[in-house]
């Protein structure tokens, strides 16, 4: 997904009042404030209560089709426009103790709002991102691809972070 397409999408979400946070590979490049690799999609974190506004914004952008993906779950799935724009959605809920819950109510992954308080830039647009430590932690617990190894290297070097051990991460 080209930088201008990711920028336009994030602008559209903001215009609809959706407080989206960029995750995944675009979060890494946004944190670095430069594109270091190609991206097949943009991952976004969205509070579940913003679902209606999110879908309205996506439909306005022509992103209105489900893209079946291995491991799709109600809190994480991919939508696309039928061409080149894909959005990997990650829904979370705030819980009473101030933490955020991602995943099944029976076996959730818990994290803090601070984990989604990074700031970066995509094609000149300032965006909220995962914090570098959270982005790095999420690159574990699965078989790493070349793009994951690239992201780990970029985060580790730029922010002087220790690469993650195997295991862990948000599932």
Contact map, one row per residue, 1 for C-alpha under 8 A:
111011000000000000000000000000000000011111000000000000000000000000000000000000000001110000000000000000000000000000000000000000000000000000000000000000000000000000000000000
111111000000000000000000000000000000011000000000000000000000000000000000000000000000000000000000000000000000000000000000000000000000000000000000000000000000000000000000000
111111100000000000000000000000000010000000000000000000000000000000000000000000000000000000000000000000000000000000000000011000000000000000000000000000000000000000000000000
011111110000000000000000000000000000000000000000000000000000000000000000000000000000000000000000000000000000000000000000011000000000000000000000000000000000000000000000000
111111111000000000000000000000000000000000000000000000000000000000000000000000000000100000000000000000000000000000000000000000000000000000000000000000000000000000000000000
111111111100000000000000000000000000000001000000000000000000000000000000000000000000000000000000000000000000000000000000010000000000000000000000000000000000000000000000000
001111111110000000000000000000000000000000000000000000000000000000000000000000000000000000000000000000000000000000000000011010000000000000000000000000000000000000000000000
000111111111000000000000000000000000000000000000000000000000000000000000000000000000000000000000000000000000000000000000000000000000000000000000000000000000000000000000000
000011111111100000000000000000000000000000000000000000000100100000000000000000000000000000000000000000000000000000000000000000000000000000000000000000000000000000000000000
000001111111110000010000000000000000000000000000000000000000000000000000000000000000000000000000000000000000000000000000000000100000000000000000000000000000000000000000000
000000111111111000000000000000000000000000000000000000000000000000000000000000000000000000000000000000000000000000000000000000000000000000000000000000000000000000000000000
000000011111111100000000000000000000000000000000000000001100100000000000000000000000000000000000000000000000000000000000000000000000000000000000000000000000000000000000000
000000001111111111110000000000000000000000000000000001001100000000000000000000000000000000000000000000000000000000000000000000000000000000000000000000000000000000000000000
000000000111111111110000000000000000000000000000000000000000000000000000000000000000000000000000000000000000000000000000000000000000000000000000000000000000000000000000000
000000000011111111000000000000000000000000000000000000000000000000000000000000000000000000000000000000000000000000000000000000000000000000000000000000000000000000000000000
000000000001111111000000000000000000000000000000000011011000000000000000000000000000000000000000000000000000000000000000000000000000000000000000000000000000000000000000000
000000000000111111100000000000000000000000000000000010000000000000000000000000000000000000000000000000000000000000000000000000000000000000000000000000000000000000000000000
000000000000111111110000000000000000000000000100010011000000000000000000000000000000000000000000000000000000000000000000000000000000000000000000000000000000000000000000000
000000000000110011111000000000000000000000000110010000000000000000000000000000000000000000000000000000000000000000000000000000000000000000000000000000000000000000000000000
000000000100110001111100000000000000000000011110000000000000000000000000000000000000000000000000000000000000000000000000000000010000000000000000000000000000000000000000000
000000000000000000111110000000000000000000011100000000000000000000000000000000000000000000000000000000000000000000010000000000111100000000000000000000000000000000000000000
000000000000000000011111011000000000000001111000000000000000000000000000000000000000000000000000000000000000000000000000000000111100000000000000000000000000000000000000000
000000000000000000001111111100000000000001111000000000000000000000000000000000000000000000000000000000000000000000000000000000001100001000000000000000000000000000000000000
000000000000000000000111111100000000000001110000000000000000000000000000000000000000000000000000000000000000000000000000000000000000001000000000000000000000000000000000000
000000000000000000000011111110000000001001100000000000000000000000000000000000000000000000000000000000000000000000000000000000000000000000000000001100100000000000000000000
000000000000000000000111111111000000001001100000000000000000000000000000000000000000000000000000000000000000000000000000010000000000000000000000000000000000000000000000000
000000000000000000000111111111100000000000000000000000000000000000000000000000000000000000000000000000000000000000000001000000001100001000000000000000000000000000000000000
000000000000000000000011111111110000000000000000000000000000000000000000000000000000000000000000000000000000000000000000000000000001001000000000000000100110000000000000000
000000000000000000000000111111111111000000000000000000000000000000000000000000000000000000000000000000000000000000000001110000000000000000000000000000000000000000000000000
000000000000000000000000011111111110000000000000000000000000000000000000000000000000000000000000000000000000000000000011110000101000000000000000000000000000000000000000000
000000000000000000000000001111111100000000000000000000000000000000000000000000000000000000000000000000000000000000000111100000001001000000000000000000000000000000000000000
000000000000000000000000000111111110000000000000000000000000000000000000000000000000000000000000000000000000000000000001100000000000000000000000000000000000010000000000000
000000000000000000000000000011111110000000000000000000000000000000000000000000000000000000000000000000000000000000000001110000000000000000000000000000000000000000000000000
000000000000000000000000000011111111000000000000000000000000000000000000000000000000000000000000000000000000000000000000110000000000000000000000000000000000000000000000000
001000000000000000000000000011011111110000000000000000000000000000000000000000000000000000000000000000000000000000000000010000000000000000000000000000000000000000000000000
000000000000000000000000000010000111110000000000000000000000000000000000000000000000000000000000000000000000000000000000000000000000000000000000000000000000000000000000000
000000000000000000000000000000000011111000000000000000000000000000000000000000000000000000000000000000000000000000000000000000000000000000000000001000000000000000000000000
110000000000000000000000000000000011111100000000000000000000000000000000000000000000000000000000000000000000000000000000000000000000000000000000000000000000000000000000000
110000000000000000000000110000000000111111000000000000000000000000000000000000000000000000000000000000000000000000000000000000000000000000000000000000000000000000000000000
100000000000000000000000000000000000011111000000000000000000000000000000000000000001110000000000000000000000000000000000000000000000000000000000000000000000000000000000000
100000000000000000000000000000000000001111100000000000000000000000000000000000000000111100000000000000000000000000000000000000000000000000000000000000000000000000000000000
100001000000000000000111110000000000001111110000000000000000000000000000000000000000011100000000000000000000000000000000000000000000000000000000000000000000000000000000000
000000000000000000000111110000000000000011111000000000000000000000000000000000000000001111000000000000000000000000000000000000000000000000000000000000000000000000000000000
000000000000000000011111000000000000000001111100000000000000000000000000000000000000001111000000000000000000000000000000000000000000000000000000000000000000000000000000000
000000000000000000011110000000000000000000111110000000000000000000000000000000000000000011110000000000000000000000000000000000000000000000000000000000000000000000000000000
000000000000000001111000000000000000000000011111011000000000000000000000000000000000000011110000000000000000000000000000000000000000000000000000000000000000000000000000000
000000000000000000110000000000000000000000001111111000000000000000000000000000000000000000111100000000000000000000000000000000000000000000000000000000000000000000000000000
000000000000000000000000000000000000000000000111111000000000000000000000000000000000000000111000000000000000000000000000000000000000000000000000000000000000000000000000000
000000000000000000000000000000000000000000000011111100000000000000000000000000000000000000001000000000000000000000000000000000000000000000000000000000000000000000000000000
000000000000000001100000000000000000000000000111111111000000000000000000000000000000000000000000000000000000000000000000000000000000000000000000000000000000000000000000000
000000000000000000000000000000000000000000000111111111100000000000000000000000000000000000000000000000000000000000000000000000000000000000000000000000000000000000000000000
000000000000000000000000000000000000000000000000111111110000000000000000000000000000000000000000000000000000000000000000000000000000000000000000000000000000000000000000000
000000000000000111000000000000000000000000000000011111111000000000000000000000000000000000000000000000000000000000000000000000000000000000000000000000000000000000000000000
000000000000100101000000000000000000000000000000011111111100000000000000000000000000000000000000000000000000000000000000000000000000000000000000000000000000000000000000000
000000000000000000000000000000000000000000000000001111111110000000000000000000000000000000000000000000000000000000000000000000000000000000000000000000000000000000000000000
000000000000000100000000000000000000000000000000000111111111000000000000000000000000000000000000000000000000000000000000000000000000000000000000000000000000000000000000000
000000000001100100000000000000000000000000000000000011111111100000000000000000000000000000000000000000000000000000000000000000000000000000000000000000000000000000000000000
000000001001100000000000000000000000000000000000000001111111111100000000000000000000000000000000000000000000000000000000000000000000000000000000000000000000000000000000000
000000000000000000000000000000000000000000000000000000111111111100000000000000000000000000000000000000000000000000000000000000000000000000000000000000000000000000000000000
000000000000000000000000000000000000000000000000000000011111111000000000000000000000000000000000000000000000000000000000000000000000000000000000000000000000000000000000000
000000001001000000000000000000000000000000000000000000001111111000000000000000000000000000000000000000000000000000000000000000000000000000000000000000000000000000000000000
000000000000000000000000000000000000000000000000000000000111111100000000000000001000000000000000000000000000000000000000000000000000000000000000000000000000000000000000000
000000000000000000000000000000000000000000000000000000000111111110000000000000111100110000000000000000000000000000000000000000000000000000000000000000000000000000000000000
000000000000000000000000000000000000000000000000000000000110011111000000000000111000000000000000000000000000000000000000000000000000000000000000000000000000000000000000000
000000000000000000000000000000000000000000000000000000000000001111100000000000111100000000000000000000000000000000000000000000000000000000000000000000000000000000000000000
000000000000000000000000000000000000000000000000000000000000000111110000000011110000000000000000000000000000000000000000000000000000000000000000000000000000000000000000000
000000000000000000000000000000000000000000000000000000000000000011111000000011110000000000000000000000000000000000000000000000000000000000000000000000000000000000000000000
000000000000000000000000000000000000000000000000000000000000000001111101000011000000000000000000000000000000000000000000000000000000000000000000000000000000000000000000000
000000000000000000000000000000000000000000000000000000000000000000111111000011000000000000000000000000000000000000000000000000000000000000000000000000000000000000000000000
000000000000000000000000000000000000000000000000000000000000000000011111000000000000000000000000000000000000000000000000000000000000000000000000000000000000000000000000000
000000000000000000000000000000000000000000000000000000000000000000001111100000000000000000000000000000000000000000000000000000000000000000000000000000000000000000000000000
000000000000000000000000000000000000000000000000000000000000000000011111110111000000000000000000000000000000000000000000000000000000000000000000000000000000000000000000000
000000000000000000000000000000000000000000000000000000000000000000000011111110000000000000000000000000000000000000000000000000000000000000000000000000000000000000000000000
000000000000000000000000000000000000000000000000000000000000000000000001111110000000000000000000000000000000000000000000000000000000000000000000000000000000000000000000000
000000000000000000000000000000000000000000000000000000000000000000000000111110000000000011110000000001110000000000000000000000000000000000000000000000000000000000000000000
000000000000000000000000000000000000000000000000000000000000000000000001111111000000000111100000000000000000000000000000000000000000000000000000000000000000000000000000000
000000000000000000000000000000000000000000000000000000000000000001111001111111100000000111000000000000000000000000000000000000000000000000000000000000000000000000000000000
000000000000000000000000000000000000000000000000000000000000000001111001000111110000011110000000000000000000000000000000000000000000000000000000000000000000000000000000000
000000000000000000000000000000000000000000000000000000000000001111100000000011111000011110000000000000000000000000000000000000000000000000000000000000000000000000000000000
000000000000000000000000000000000000000000000000000000000000001111100000000001111111111000000000000000000000000000000000000000000000000000000000000000000000000000000000000
000000000000000000000000000000000000000000000000000000000000011110000000000000111111110000000000000000000000000000000000000000000000000000000000000000000000000000000000000
000000000000000000000000000000000000000000000000000000000000001010000000000000011111100000000000000000000000000000000000000000000000000000000000000000000000000000000000000
000000000000000000000000000000000000000000000000000000000000000000000000000000011111100000000000000000000000000000000000000000000000000000000000000000000000000000000000000
100000000000000000000000000000000000000100000000000000000000000000000000000000011111110000000000000000000000000000000000000000000000000000000000000000000000000000000000000
100010000000000000000000000000000000000110000000000000000000001000000000000000011111111000000000000000000000000000000000000000000000000000000000000000000000000000000000000
100000000000000000000000000000000000000111000000000000000000001000000000000001111001111100000000000000000000000000000000000000000000000000000000000000000000000000000000000
000000000000000000000000000000000000000011110000000000000000000000000000000001110000111110000000000000000000000000000000000000000000000000000000000000000000000000000000000
000000000000000000000000000000000000000011110000000000000000000000000000000111100000011111000000000000000000000000000000000000000000000000000000000000000000000000000000000
000000000000000000000000000000000000000000111100000000000000000000000000001111100000001111100000000000000000000000000000000000000000000000000000000000000000000000000000000
000000000000000000000000000000000000000000111100000000000000000000000000001110000000000111110000000001000000000000000000000000000000000000000000000000000000000000000000000
000000000000000000000000000000000000000000001111000000000000000000000000001100000000000011111000000001100000000000000000000000000000000000000000000000000000000000000000000
000000000000000000000000000000000000000000001111000000000000000000000000001000000000000001111100000111100000000000000000000000000000000000000000000000000000000000000000000
000000000000000000000000000000000000000000000011100000000000000000000000000000000000000000111110000111000000000000000000000000000000000000000000000000000000000000000000000
000000000000000000000000000000000000000000000010000000000000000000000000000000000000000000011111011110000000000000000000000000000000000000000000000000000000000000000000000
000000000000000000000000000000000000000000000000000000000000000000000000000000000000000000001111111110000000000000000000000000000000000000000000000000000000000000000000000
000000000000000000000000000000000000000000000000000000000000000000000000000000000000000000000111111000000000000000000000000000000000000000000000000000000000000000000000000
000000000000000000000000000000000000000000000000000000000000000000000000000000000000000000000011111000000000000000000000000000000000000000000000000000000000000000000000000
000000000000000000000000000000000000000000000000000000000000000000000000000000000000000000000111111100000000000110000000000000000000000000000000000000000000000000000000000
000000000000000000000000000000000000000000000000000000000000000000000000000000000000000000000111111110000000011110000000000000000000000000000000000000000000000000000000000
000000000000000000000000000000000000000000000000000000000000000000000000000000000000000000011110011111000000011110000000000000000000000000000000000000000000000000000000000
000000000000000000000000000000000000000000000000000000000000000000000000000000000000000000011110001111100001111000000000000000000000000000000000000000000000000000000000000
000000000000000000000000000000000000000000000000000000000000000000000000001000000000000001111000000111110001110000000000000000000000000000000000000000000000000000000000000
000000000000000000000000000000000000000000000000000000000000000000000000001000000000000000110000000011111011100000000000000000000000000000000000000000000000000000000000001
000000000000000000000000000000000000000000000000000000000000000000000000001000000000000000000000000001111111000000000000000000000000000000000000000000000000000000000000000
000000000000000000000000000000000000000000000000000000000000000000000000000000000000000000000000000000111111000000000000000000000000000000000000000000000000000000000000000
000000000000000000000000000000000000000000000000000000000000000000000000000000000000000000000000000000011111000000000000000000000000000000000000000000000000000000000000000
000000000000000000000000000000000000000000000000000000000000000000000000000000000000000000000000000000111111100000000000000000000000000000000000000000000000000000000000000
000000000000000000000000000000000000000000000000000000000000000000000000000000000000000000000000000011111111110000000000000000000000000000000000000000000000000000000000000
000000000000000000000000000000000000000000000000000000000000000000000000000000000000000000000000000011100011111000000000000000000000000000000000000000000000000000000000011
000000000000000000000000000000000000000000000000000000000000000000000000000000000000000000000000001111000001111100000000000000000000000000000000000000000000000000000000000
000000000000000000000000000000000000000000000000000000000000000000000000000000000000000000000000001110000000111110100000000000000000000000000000000000000000000000000000000
000000000000000000000000000000000000000000000000000000000000000000000000000000000000000000000000011100000000011111110000000000000000000000000000000000000000000000000000000
000000000000000000000000000000000000000000000000000000000000000000000000000000000000000000000000011100000000001111111000000000000000000000000000000000000000000000000000000
000000000000000000000000000000000000000000000000000000000000000000000000000000000000000000000000000000000000000111111100000000000010000000000000000000000000000000000000000
000000000000000000000000000000000000000000000000000000000000000000000000000000000000000000000000000000000000001111111100000000000110110000000000000000000000000000000000000
000000000000000000001000000000000000000000000000000000000000000000000000000000000000000000000000000000000000000111111100000000011110010000000000000000000000000000000000000
000000000000000000000000000000000000000000000000000000000000000000000000000000000000000000000000000000000000000011111110000000011110000000000000000000000000000000000000000
000000000000000000000000000000100000000000000000000000000000000000000000000000000000000000000000000000000000000001111111000000011111000000000000000000000000000000000000000
000000000000000000000000000001100000000000000000000000000000000000000000000000000000000000000000000000000000000000001111100001111110000000000000000000000000000000000000000
000000000000000000000000001011111000000000000000000000000000000000000000000000000000000000000000000000000000000000000111110001111000000000000000000000000000000000000000000
000000000000000000000000000011111100000000000000000000000000000000000000000000000000000000000000000000000000000000000011111111100000000000000000000000000000000000000000000
001101100000000000000000010011001110000000000000000000000000000000000000000000000000000000000000000000000000000000000001111111100000000000000000000000000000000000000000000
001100100000000000000000000000000000000000000000000000000000000000000000000000000000000000000000000000000000000000000000111110000000000000000000000000000000000000000000000
000000000000000000000000000000000000000000000000000000000000000000000000000000000000000000000000000000000000000000000000111111000000000000000000000000000000000000000000000
000000100000000000000000000000000000000000000000000000000000000000000000000000000000000000000000000000000000000000000000111111100000000000000000000000000000000000000000000
000000000000000000000000000000000000000000000000000000000000000000000000000000000000000000000000000000000000000000000011110111110000000000000000000000000000000000000000000
000000000100000000001100000001000000000000000000000000000000000000000000000000000000000000000000000000000000000000000011110011111000000000000000000000000000000000000000000
000000000000000000011100000000000000000000000000000000000000000000000000000000000000000000000000000000000000000000011111000001111100000000000000000000000000000000000000000
000000000000000000001110001001100000000000000000000000000000000000000000000000000000000000000000000000000000000000011111000000111110000000000000000000000000000000000000000
000000000000000000001110001000000000000000000000000000000000000000000000000000000000000000000000000000000000000000111110000000011111011000000000000000000000000000000000000
000000000000000000000000000000000000000000000000000000000000000000000000000000000000000000000000000000000000000001111110000000001111111000000000000000000000000000000000000
000000000000000000000000000100100000000000000000000000000000000000000000000000000000000000000000000000000000000000000100000000000111111100000000000000000010001000000000000
000000000000000000000000000000000000000000000000000000000000000000000000000000000000000000000000000000000000000000100000000000000011111110000000000000000000000010000000000
000000000000000000000000000000000000000000000000000000000000000000000000000000000000000000000000000000000000000000110000000000000111111111000000000000000000000000000000000
000000000000000000000011001100000000000000000000000000000000000000000000000000000000000000000000000000000000000000000000000000000111111111100000000000000000000000000000000
000000000000000000000000000000000000000000000000000000000000000000000000000000000000000000000000000000000000000000000000000000000001111111110000000000110011000000110000000
000000000000000000000000000000000000000000000000000000000000000000000000000000000000000000000000000000000000000000000000000000000000111111110000000000000000000000010001110
000000000000000000000000000000000000000000000000000000000000000000000000000000000000000000000000000000000000000000000000000000000000011111111000000000000000000000000001110
000000000000000000000000000000000000000000000000000000000000000000000000000000000000000000000000000000000000000000000000000000000000001111111101000100010000000000010000100
000000000000000000000000000000000000000000000000000000000000000000000000000000000000000000000000000000000000000000000000000000000000000111111111000000000000000000011111100
000000000000000000000000000000000000000000000000000000000000000000000000000000000000000000000000000000000000000000000000000000000000000001111110000000000000000000000111111
000000000000000000000000000000000000000000000000000000000000000000000000000000000000000000000000000000000000000000000000000000000000000000111111000000000000000000000110000
000000000000000000000000000000000000000000000000000000000000000000000000000000000000000000000000000000000000000000000000000000000000000000011111100000000000000000000000000
000000000000000000000000000000000000000000000000000000000000000000000000000000000000000000000000000000000000000000000000000000000000000000110111111110000000000000000000000
000000000000000000000000000000000000000000000000000000000000000000000000000000000000000000000000000000000000000000000000000000000000000000000011111110000000000000000000000
000000000000000000000000000000000000000000000000000000000000000000000000000000000000000000000000000000000000000000000000000000000000000000000001111111000000000000000000000
000000000000000000000000100000000000100000000000000000000000000000000000000000000000000000000000000000000000000000000000000000000000000000000001111111100000000000000000000
000000000000000000000000100000000000000000000000000000000000000000000000000000000000000000000000000000000000000000000000000000000000000000100001111111110000000000000000000
000000000000000000000000000000000000000000000000000000000000000000000000000000000000000000000000000000000000000000000000000000000000000000000001111111111000000000000000000
000000000000000000000000000000000000000000000000000000000000000000000000000000000000000000000000000000000000000000000000000000000000000000000000011111111100000000000000000
000000000000000000000000100100000000000000000000000000000000000000000000000000000000000000000000000000000000000000000000000000000000000100000000001111111110000000000000000
000000000000000000000000000000000000000000000000000000000000000000000000000000000000000000000000000000000000000000000000000000000000000100100000000111111111000000100000000
000000000000000000000000000000000000000000000000000000000000000000000000000000000000000000000000000000000000000000000000000000000000000000000000000011111111100000100000000
000000000000000000000000000100000000000000000000000000000000000000000000000000000000000000000000000000000000000000000000000000000000000000000000000001111111110000000000000
000000000000000000000000000100000000000000000000000000000000000000000000000000000000000000000000000000000000000000000000000000000001000100000000000000111111111110000000000
000000000000000000000000000000000000000000000000000000000000000000000000000000000000000000000000000000000000000000000000000000000000000100000000000000011111111111100000000
000000000000000000000000000000000000000000000000000000000000000000000000000000000000000000000000000000000000000000000000000000000000000000000000000000001111111110000000000
000000000000000000000000000000010000000000000000000000000000000000000000000000000000000000000000000000000000000000000000000000000000000000000000000000000111111110000000000
000000000000000000000000000000000000000000000000000000000000000000000000000000000000000000000000000000000000000000000000000000000001000000000000000000000011111110000000000
000000000000000000000000000000000000000000000000000000000000000000000000000000000000000000000000000000000000000000000000000000000000000000000000000000000011111111000000000
000000000000000000000000000000000000000000000000000000000000000000000000000000000000000000000000000000000000000000000000000000000000100000000000000000000011111111100000000
000000000000000000000000000000000000000000000000000000000000000000000000000000000000000000000000000000000000000000000000000000000000000000000000000000000001000111110000000
000000000000000000000000000000000000000000000000000000000000000000000000000000000000000000000000000000000000000000000000000000000000000100000000000000011001000011111000000
000000000000000000000000000000000000000000000000000000000000000000000000000000000000000000000000000000000000000000000000000000000000000110110000000000000000000001111100000
000000000000000000000000000000000000000000000000000000000000000000000000000000000000000000000000000000000000000000000000000000000000000000010000000000000000000000111111000
000000000000000000000000000000000000000000000000000000000000000000000000000000000000000000000000000000000000000000000000000000000000000000011100000000000000000000011111000
000000000000000000000000000000000000000000000000000000000000000000000000000000000000000000000000000000000000000000000000000000000000000000011100000000000000000000001111100
000000000000000000000000000000000000000000000000000000000000000000000000000000000000000000000000000000000000000000000000000000000000000011011000000000000000000000001111110
000000000000000000000000000000000000000000000000000000000000000000000000000000000000000000000000000000000000000000000000000000000000000011111000000000000000000000000011111
000000000000000000000000000000000000000000000000000000000000000000000000000000000000000000000000000000000000100000000000000000000000000011001000000000000000000000000001111
000000000000000000000000000000000000000000000000000000000000000000000000000000000000000000000000000000100000100000000000000000000000000000001000000000000000000000000000111
